[in-house]
């Protein structure tokens, strides 16, 4: 587990992870979006369904649709808003 290397072979508990995310939410969201875009671009993942706590949410991504640079930039601009909406939904649970 990569986090064990960072924590000196100690497994962080839920509170530690939650506190870390509260302190670094914007940075985490930005990096996570970059990872998703890169993984999708490399064909490593399909963004047709996104699971949140086991619940499937339909997404509009499709490998059959070509994505121009302009459309990719528009999509990248929407990601922070969508991540914020999901964060709010998670906080409400």
Residue pairs with C-beta under 8 A, 6 or more apart in sequence:
1 11
3 11
3 12
4 10
4 11
12 20
21 28
25 87
29 80
29 83
29 84
29 87
30 80
32 83
33 76
33 79
33 80
33 83
36 45
36 47
36 79
37 72
37 76
37 79
39 45
40 46
40 47
40 61
43 63
46 61
46 63
47 59
47 61
48 58
48 59
48 61
48 62
49 56
49 57
49 58
49 59
50 56
50 57
50 59
51 57
52 86
52 89
52 90
53 90
53 93
67 75
